[in-house]
Amino acid sequence: QVQLVESGGGLVQHGGSLRLSCADSGRTFSTYAMGWFRQAPGKEREFVASISWTGGRTYYADSVKGRFTISRDNAKSTLYLQMNSLKPEDTAVYYCAASRLTYSAYVARIADFGSWGQGTQVTVSS
């Protein structure tokens, strides 16, 4: 079972950086593909990035490509999202999620994910 807890959110200025972490207190983190989503006020939850269970494949939304980097440390059961060159439009609650199926490579739809964290707020001031 996957139990996810995000951390690392906060307030940052336009152009700044933050690194989000997502720790899994379960025992099977390494067998799941993982992803980051975000939801801004009044908007639907949207895909940000995902990473295969091995860490060998990563996928990004066009809006964050080149600025954000997703990574994982399976030995620490932790997922990361390094966010650079932040913009006010990146302001949202960020959620980490684990895939429904084990040993997944490509996952990007909300329906592909079965376990979610509680979210962490990221606010980028202009």
Accessible surface in RSA format (square Angstrom, percent):
REM  Atomic radii and reference values for relative SASA: ProtOr
REM  Chains: A
REM  Algorithm: Lee & Richards
REM  Probe-radius: 1.40
REM  Slices: 20
REM RES _ NUM      All-atoms   Total-Side   Main-Chain    Non-polar    All polar
REM                ABS   REL    ABS   REL    ABS   REL    ABS   REL    ABS   REL
RES GLN A   1   160.19  89.6 120.68  88.2  39.51  94.1  50.46 107.4 109.73  83.2
RES VAL A   2    13.39   8.8   2.73   2.5  10.67  25.7   2.73   2.4  10.67  28.9
RES GLN A   3    94.54  52.9  89.51  65.4   5.02  12.0  28.11  59.8  66.42  50.4
RES LEU A   4    13.84   7.7   0.43   0.3  13.41  33.7   0.43   0.3  13.41  36.1
RES VAL A   5    87.47  57.6  85.41  77.3   2.05   4.9  85.41  74.2   2.05   5.6
RES GLU A   6     7.48   4.3   0.00   0.0   7.48  17.8   0.00   0.0   7.48   6.1
RES SER A   7    60.89  51.5  56.21  75.0   4.68  10.8  41.31  88.0  19.58  27.4
RES GLY A   8    37.66  46.4   0.00   N/A  37.66  46.4  24.59  67.5  13.07  29.3
RES GLY A   9    29.48  36.4   0.00   N/A  29.48  36.4   2.34   6.4  27.14  60.8
RES GLY A  10    29.51  36.4   0.00   N/A  29.51  36.4  29.34  80.5   0.18   0.4
RES LEU A  11   132.26  73.7 100.24  71.7  32.02  80.5 100.24  70.4  32.02  86.2
RES VAL A  12    23.61  15.5  18.11  16.4   5.50  13.3  23.61  20.5   0.00   0.0
RES GLN A  13   138.24  77.3 136.36  99.7   1.87   4.5  38.46  81.9  99.77  75.7
RES HIS A  14   107.75  58.9  84.98  59.1  22.77  58.2  53.63  55.3  54.12  63.0
RES GLY A  15    48.97  60.4   0.00   N/A  48.97  60.4  24.99  68.6  23.98  53.7
RES GLY A  16    20.89  25.8   0.00   N/A  20.89  25.8  20.23  55.5   0.66   1.5
RES SER A  17    59.14  50.0  39.34  52.5  19.80  45.6  23.02  49.0  36.12  50.6
RES LEU A  18    35.57  19.8  30.45  21.8   5.11  12.9  35.57  25.0   0.00   0.0
RES ARG A  19   132.50  55.6 115.87  59.1  16.62  39.6  26.82  36.7 105.67  64.0
RES LEU A  20     0.00   0.0   0.00   0.0   0.00   0.0   0.00   0.0   0.00   0.0
RES SER A  21    25.58  21.6  25.58  34.1   0.00   0.0  12.53  26.7  13.05  18.3
RES CYS A  22     0.00   0.0   0.00   0.0   0.00   0.0   0.00   0.0   0.00   0.0
RES ALA A  23    48.94  45.0  48.20  74.4   0.74   1.7  48.20  67.9   0.74   2.0
RES ASP A  24    10.00   7.0   0.00   0.0  10.00  23.7   0.13   0.3   9.87   9.8
RES SER A  25    83.03  70.2  46.47  62.0  36.56  84.2  51.85 110.4  31.18  43.7
RES GLY A  26    18.68  23.0   0.00   N/A  18.68  23.0   9.63  26.4   9.05  20.3
RES ARG A  27   234.87  98.6 198.05 101.0  36.82  87.7  76.40 104.4 158.47  96.0
RES THR A  28    48.12  34.2  46.20  46.8   1.91   4.6  48.09  64.6   0.02   0.0
RES PHE A  29     2.54   1.3   0.94   0.6   1.60   4.2   1.22   0.7   1.32   3.8
RES SER A  30    44.59  37.7  42.89  57.2   1.71   3.9  17.33  36.9  27.26  38.2
RES THR A  31    28.18  20.0  28.18  28.6   0.00   0.0  27.07  36.4   1.11   1.7
RES TYR A  32    37.18  17.4  37.18  21.2   0.00   0.0   6.02   4.5  31.16  38.4
RES ALA A  33     0.00   0.0   0.00   0.0   0.00   0.0   0.00   0.0   0.00   0.0
RES MET A  34     0.23   0.1   0.23   0.1   0.00   0.0   0.00   0.0   0.23   0.3
RES GLY A  35     0.00   0.0   0.00   N/A   0.00   0.0   0.00   0.0   0.00   0.0
RES TRP A  36     0.00   0.0   0.00   0.0   0.00   0.0   0.00   0.0   0.00   0.0
RES PHE A  37     1.13   0.6   1.13   0.7   0.00   0.0   1.13   0.7   0.00   0.0
RES ARG A  38    14.58   6.1  14.58   7.4   0.00   0.0   2.21   3.0  12.37   7.5
RES GLN A  39    61.92  34.6  57.57  42.1   4.34  10.3  10.99  23.4  50.93  38.6
RES ALA A  40    22.86  21.0  19.11  29.5   3.76   8.5  19.64  27.7   3.22   8.5
RES PRO A  41   122.28  89.1  93.46  85.2  28.82 104.8 106.36  87.8  15.92  99.0
RES GLY A  42    92.62 114.2   0.00   N/A  92.62 114.2  45.79 125.7  46.83 104.9
RES LYS A  43   145.57  71.0 132.94  81.6  12.63  30.1  83.89  75.5  61.68  65.7
RES GLU A  44   153.71  88.2 141.11 106.8  12.60  30.0  57.95 112.1  95.76  78.2
RES ARG A  45    68.88  28.9  55.27  28.2  13.61  32.4  10.39  14.2  58.49  35.4
RES GLU A  46    80.02  45.9  75.30  57.0   4.72  11.2  29.83  57.7  50.19  41.0
RES PHE A  47    40.16  20.1  30.58  18.9   9.59  25.0  30.58  18.5   9.59  27.4
RES VAL A  48     0.67   0.4   0.51   0.5   0.16   0.4   0.67   0.6   0.00   0.0
RES ALA A  49     0.00   0.0   0.00   0.0   0.00   0.0   0.00   0.0   0.00   0.0
RES SER A  50     0.41   0.3   0.41   0.6   0.00   0.0   0.21   0.5   0.20   0.3
RES ILE A  51     4.67   2.7   4.46   3.3   0.21   0.5   4.56   3.3   0.10   0.3
RES SER A  52     3.12   2.6   3.12   4.2   0.00   0.0   2.95   6.3   0.16   0.2
RES TRP A  53    85.60  34.4  85.60  41.4   0.00   0.0  71.75  38.3  13.85  22.5
RES THR A  54    85.05  60.5  54.26  55.0  30.79  73.4  48.64  65.3  36.41  55.0
RES GLY A  55    27.06  33.4   0.00   N/A  27.06  33.4   7.37  20.2  19.69  44.1
RES GLY A  56    65.57  80.9   0.00   N/A  65.57  80.9  33.71  92.5  31.86  71.4
RES ARG A  57   140.65  59.1 136.37  69.5   4.28  10.2  33.93  46.4 106.72  64.7
RES THR A  58    57.06  40.6  36.29  36.8  20.77  49.5  13.54  18.2  43.52  65.8
RES TYR A  59    59.17  27.6  54.77  31.2   4.40  11.4  51.14  38.4   8.03   9.9
RES TYR A  60    49.08  22.9  31.98  18.2  17.10  44.5  25.86  19.4  23.22  28.6
RES ALA A  61    22.28  20.5  15.20  23.5   7.08  16.1  22.28  31.4   0.00   0.0
RES ASP A  62   123.76  86.7 100.25  99.8  23.51  55.6  38.44  90.5  85.33  85.1
RES SER A  63    64.98  54.9  42.32  56.5  22.66  52.2  50.49 107.5  14.49  20.3
RES VAL A  64     0.39   0.3   0.39   0.4   0.00   0.0   0.39   0.3   0.00   0.0
RES LYS A  65   121.72  59.4 102.20  62.7  19.52  46.5  63.17  56.9  58.55  62.4
RES GLY A  66    82.84 102.2   0.00   N/A  82.84 102.2  42.89 117.7  39.96  89.5
RES ARG A  67    32.58  13.7  27.41  14.0   5.17  12.3  26.96  36.8   5.62   3.4
RES PHE A  68     5.80   2.9   0.00   0.0   5.80  15.1   0.00   0.0   5.80  16.6
RES THR A  69    72.34  51.4  71.62  72.6   0.72   1.7  43.24  58.1  29.10  44.0
RES ILE A  70     4.79   2.7   0.00   0.0   4.79  11.6   0.00   0.0   4.79  13.0
RES SER A  71    47.30  40.0  46.47  62.0   0.83   1.9  32.52  69.2  14.79  20.7
RES ARG A  72    31.36  13.2   4.89   2.5  26.46  63.0   5.36   7.3  25.99  15.8
RES ASP A  73    43.80  30.7  39.63  39.4   4.17   9.9  14.38  33.9  29.41  29.3
RES ASN A  74    52.58  36.3  36.49  35.3  16.09  38.7  19.22  46.3  33.36  32.2
RES ALA A  75   103.93  95.6  57.32  88.5  46.62 106.0  69.69  98.1  34.25  90.7
RES LYS A  76   140.39  68.5 118.92  73.0  21.47  51.1  72.50  65.3  67.89  72.3
RES SER A  77    28.00  23.7  28.00  37.4   0.00   0.0   6.75  14.4  21.25  29.8
RES THR A  78    15.75  11.2  15.75  16.0   0.00   0.0   6.44   8.7   9.30  14.1
RES LEU A  79     0.00   0.0   0.00   0.0   0.00   0.0   0.00   0.0   0.00   0.0
RES TYR A  80    30.49  14.2  30.49  17.3   0.00   0.0  16.06  12.1  14.43  17.8
RES LEU A  81     0.00   0.0   0.00   0.0   0.00   0.0   0.00   0.0   0.00   0.0
RES GLN A  82    57.70  32.3  57.42  42.0   0.28   0.7  28.17  60.0  29.53  22.4
RES MET A  83     0.00   0.0   0.00   0.0   0.00   0.0   0.00   0.0   0.00   0.0
RES ASN A  84    59.22  40.8  59.22  57.2   0.00   0.0  15.75  37.9  43.46  42.0
RES SER A  85    59.48  50.3  54.66  72.9   4.82  11.1  19.34  41.2  40.14  56.2
RES LEU A  86     0.00   0.0   0.00   0.0   0.00   0.0   0.00   0.0   0.00   0.0
RES LYS A  87    75.34  36.8  75.34  46.2   0.00   0.0  28.93  26.0  46.40  49.4
RES PRO A  88    43.76  31.9  36.55  33.3   7.21  26.2  36.89  30.5   6.87  42.7
RES GLU A  89   124.32  71.4  96.75  73.2  27.57  65.7  63.41 122.7  60.91  49.7
RES ASP A  90     0.25   0.2   0.25   0.2   0.00   0.0   0.00   0.0   0.25   0.2
RES THR A  91    35.31  25.1  31.62  32.1   3.69   8.8  29.81  40.0   5.51   8.3
RES ALA A  92     1.65   1.5   1.29   2.0   0.35   0.8   1.65   2.3   0.00   0.0
RES VAL A  93    41.21  27.1  41.06  37.2   0.15   0.4  41.06  35.7   0.15   0.4
RES TYR A  94     0.00   0.0   0.00   0.0   0.00   0.0   0.00   0.0   0.00   0.0
RES TYR A  95    32.98  15.4  32.98  18.8   0.00   0.0   7.96   6.0  25.02  30.8
RES CYS A  96     0.00   0.0   0.00   0.0   0.00   0.0   0.00   0.0   0.00   0.0
RES ALA A  97     0.00   0.0   0.00   0.0   0.00   0.0   0.00   0.0   0.00   0.0
RES ALA A  98     0.41   0.4   0.41   0.6   0.00   0.0   0.41   0.6   0.00   0.0
RES SER A  99     3.35   2.8   0.42   0.6   2.93   6.7   0.42   0.9   2.93   4.1
RES ARG A 100   149.39  62.7 123.80  63.1  25.59  60.9  40.80  55.8 108.59  65.8
RES LEU A 101   132.51  73.8 130.06  93.0   2.45   6.2 131.55  92.4   0.96   2.6
RES THR A 102    61.16  43.5  46.44  47.1  14.73  35.1  24.74  33.2  36.42  55.1
RES TYR A 103   128.66  60.1 107.82  61.3  20.85  54.2  73.04  54.9  55.62  68.6
RES SER A 104    18.09  15.3  11.22  15.0   6.87  15.8  11.52  24.5   6.57   9.2
RES ALA A 105    38.14  35.1  32.30  49.8   5.85  13.3  32.30  45.5   5.85  15.5
RES TYR A 106   135.73  63.4 115.80  65.9  19.93  51.9  81.56  61.3  54.17  66.8
RES VAL A 107     8.55   5.6   8.55   7.7   0.00   0.0   8.55   7.4   0.00   0.0
RES ALA A 108    17.32  15.9  12.18  18.8   5.14  11.7  12.18  17.2   5.14  13.6
RES ARG A 109   161.55  67.8 155.87  79.5   5.68  13.5  73.37 100.3  88.18  53.4
RES ILE A 110    83.67  47.6  78.56  58.5   5.11  12.3  78.56  56.6   5.11  13.9
RES ALA A 111    61.86  56.9  48.97  75.6  12.89  29.3  53.67  75.6   8.19  21.7
RES ASP A 112    27.01  18.9  20.24  20.1   6.77  16.0   6.78  16.0  20.23  20.2
RES PHE A 113     1.26   0.6   0.00   0.0   1.26   3.3   0.00   0.0   1.26   3.6
RES GLY A 114    38.38  47.3   0.00   N/A  38.38  47.3   8.68  23.8  29.70  66.5
RES SER A 115    36.45  30.8  31.19  41.6   5.27  12.1  10.89  23.2  25.56  35.8
RES TRP A 116    75.97  30.5  46.75  22.6  29.23  68.6  34.74  18.5  41.24  66.9
RES GLY A 117     9.01  11.1   0.00   N/A   9.01  11.1   1.57   4.3   7.44  16.7
RES GLN A 118   114.10  63.8  82.98  60.6  31.12  74.1  72.88 155.1  41.22  31.3
RES GLY A 119    12.06  14.9   0.00   N/A  12.06  14.9   0.30   0.8  11.76  26.3
RES THR A 120    19.80  14.1  14.42  14.6   5.38  12.8   8.40  11.3  11.40  17.2
RES GLN A 121    86.30  48.3  78.57  57.4   7.74  18.4  50.25 107.0  36.05  27.3
RES VAL A 122     0.00   0.0   0.00   0.0   0.00   0.0   0.00   0.0   0.00   0.0
RES THR A 123    47.22  33.6  47.22  47.9   0.00   0.0  35.54  47.7  11.67  17.6
RES VAL A 124     6.98   4.6   0.00   0.0   6.98  16.8   0.00   0.0   6.98  18.9
RES SER A 125    42.87  36.2  35.94  48.0   6.92  15.9  35.80  76.2   7.07   9.9
RES SER A 126   126.27 106.7  66.52  88.8  59.76 137.7  50.37 107.3  75.90 106.3
END  Absolute sums over single chains surface
CHAIN  1 A     6397.5       4903.7       1493.8       3345.4       3052.0
END  Absolute sums over all chains
TOTAL          6397.5       4903.7       1493.8       3345.4       3052.0
